[in-house]
Amino acid sequence: MTVMAPSTDARLTHLEIERIRHARRRSILLFLTDRCPVGCRHCSVDSRADSPTIRDFALFEEIVGWIARDSGFDVVGISGGEPFVERRGLTLACRRLSGAGKRIVVFTSGVWARQTPGPGWIREVLDRCACVYLSTDAFHGSQITDAQFVRAVRAIVAAGPWLVIQGLDDAETAARIDRLLTEALGPDWRRTAEVNLIAPLTNGRGALTFSREARTAGASFGPCTLVRNPMVRYDGTVSACCNESVIMGFGPARLRRRVDSAGDLAAAVGAFHGDPLLRVIGETGFGGLTQHPQLRDLAEEKFGTNCELCWKVLARMPDAGRPDRLVAAMAELQTEDVP
């Protein structure tokens, strides 16, 4: 099968993706598999080589079909686990979604780049992407060699999507990325790629590797833009956000629903977007929300992340079926903050 590489206009940079993710109901994350052979000890979703993956392909096809038909979603992120270990699901999703005009963003470790040239199906997947996030850091080194990383970089750039190298924000990682990109693409690598350095996550196995010492008063947290766009797992679990712990099944039940059909999925996404409390968390933010009489004590309490605060708020407030009047009024008055 011949697939045309995306035009320059169809590619998405990290900044463009972030802008879309900040807009309500413009994007959705498809969590394709829990499985990943890399086994790095800081994995935020605790993925392993023997973790679960797609079993019910009938349901998976319904999920992908609904996303493809929904006109609101412009960008679909595909993550895991390692998406490329789920060949059937990844190729199916990319064909259906790109055929429906969706712009696809795939997150990968590059574990698939074992040889040059690689299998044709991998090139087909890359051809259909608007952007690929390729992650690297010292924790990947035992499974992904420098040569393998360079092959992955070259394969992605040759296929046409924009490339974002993502790694931990430390001097050693930054230097390694610069060296390998120069080796792979030459000194002008910034014409086709960029680097996004991130803070380590303390979810999953990351909780045993990193700690978060900084604590912030609840009133100082702004809106959580992650609740503006949903996440759906391959097994039919839908969540209001893409927090890694929520993806793994932890946290308030209000953030999660189980679906068995495309109709259920549409209803779940609609319910998340219609939940007044989630709208206030996503738009007004915690600064305003902690002025609520039932939440004022949280304004001065210190939290490591806004997720800690969010879970405490959700545990304390009435469920979506009987919304708090003040919260409902705040949801009606708020305006969406889109950069």
C-alpha positions, -999 to +999 in steps of 0.1 A: +000+000+000+013+034-010+006+062+015+014+099+008+035+115+035+018+145+052+024+179+036+044+204+056+011+222+065-003+189+079+025+185+103+021+195+139+048+209+162+047+205+200+034+241+205+006+235+180-004+203+197-004+220+231-027+247+218-051+221+204-050+201+237-059+233+256-091+237+235-122+219+247-131+187+228-106+193+199-085+162+207-087+127+222-061+103+235-064+066+224-045+044+249-037+015+226-021-010+249-007-015+283+022-036+269+057-024+264+090-044+261+113-016+272+106-021+310+121+011+321+119+015+359+104+050+358+074+040+336+044+062+347+018+036+336+037+005+349+038-011+314+055-045+311+063-069+283+034-092+295+009-064+303-026-067+287-034-056+252-063-056+228-085-087+230-119-075+220-113-061+185-150-057+178-152-032+206-119-016+196-132-011+161-163+006+174-142+029+195-120+039+166-150+042+143-168+066+167-136+088+170-133+088+132-169+099+128-169+126+155-164+159+137-152+177+169-119+158+172-092+173+150-062+155+166-060+120+180-030+110+202-021+073+203-001+061+232+005+032+256+025+012+266+043+010+233+018+014+205+040-004+180+038-037+198+001-037+189+005-040+151-031-049+143-047-022+165-022+005+154-025-001+117-063-003+120-066+029+140-042+049+118-060+038+085-094+046+098-085+079+116-063+093+088-089+083+063-114+104+082-091+134+081-079+132+117-043+143+125-025+116+143+001+120+170+019+088+181+041+084+212+068+058+210+101+046+224+115+036+190+119+000+201+107-010+166+137+004+148+158-028+149+169-027+113+170-006+081+148-006+063+121-015+088+089-034+080+065-018+055+037-016+080+057+007+103+065+030+074+027+031+066+019+041+102+046+068+102+033+081+068-001+087+083+012+107+113+013+145+117+037+142+145+057+115+164+069+119+199+101+098+204+111+094+240+146+088+253+165+089+285+191+070+305+164+045+316+158+033+280+195+026+274+195-011+283+168-018+257+173+008+230+208+014+218+220+047+203+221+031+169+185+020+173+175+055+183+192+070+153+174+045+130+141+055+146+148+092+141+157+087+104+127+065+097+103+091+112+118+121+094+119+101+061+082+094+064+073+131+068+058+138+102+072+164+125+095+148+152+095+157+189+122+141+210+110+139+245+132+133+275+138+141+311+150+176+318+186+171+329+219+181+313+230+145+305+198+138+286+198+171+267+234+166+256+227+130+245+197+141+225+216+168+207+245+144+199+222+117+185+200+141+165+232+156+149+244+121+141+210+111+126+201+143+107+232+165+107+237+200+122+204+213+107+182+189+125+160+217+139+144+219+104+126+187+110+127+180+147+125+197+181+132+187+217+108+188+246+124+182+280+099+173+308+099+168+346+098+132+358+064+118+366+058+102+400+030+079+387+034+042+382+069+029+387+080+065+387+068+068+423+096+044+433+122+064+413+114+100+418+099+122+445+081+155+443+092+178+471+077+211+461+042+217+476+018+244+464-012+260+481-045+248+466-056+283+457-024+288+436-033+261+411-049+274+379-072+255+355-064+219+347-066+218+309-063+180+308-100+177+317-110+195+285-103+164+264-110+127+271-090+096+270-102+062+259-085+029+265-085-001+241-106-021+266-134+004+267-125+025+298-130+062+292-117+089+315-122+126+317-084+132+316-052+115+307-036+114+342-014+083+343-028+071+376-064+075+363-054+055+332-042+027+355-076+027+373-068+047+404-085+079+416-122+090+418-148+069+400-162+102+387-133+105+363-139+071+347-166+051+328-168+017+312-183+015+277-194-015+256-203+003+224-199+035+203-232+048+218-218+043+253-186+061+244-205+091+230-226+092+262-196+090+284-177+118+266-208+139+267-212+134+304-177+144+311-180+176+291-214+183+307-202+178+343-203+213+359-175+205+384-151+192+358-159+223+336-150+246+365-118+226+372-109+229+335-118+265+329-121+286+361-095+266+379-087+258+415-081+294+426-117+302+421-130+268+431-113+268+465-134+299+474-164+276+476-176+273+512-171+235+512-136+239+498-121+269+515-098+249+537-081+235+506-070+270+495-041+270+520-035+233+521-003+223+502-003+198+474+024+182+453+003+183+421-031+196+410-042+160+406-039+155+444-061+186+449-085+175+422-091+141+437-097+157+471-122+181+456-141+153+437-143+132+469-158+161+488-184+175+463-217+160+453-217+137+422-226+149+388-262+135+391-269+162+418-246+191+410-238+218+436-258+250+428-228+273+432-206+251+411-233+249+384-235+287+384-197+290+381-198+266+352-224+287+334-204+319+339-169+307+331-153+313+297-129+289+281-092+299+282-078+289+248-043+303+239 
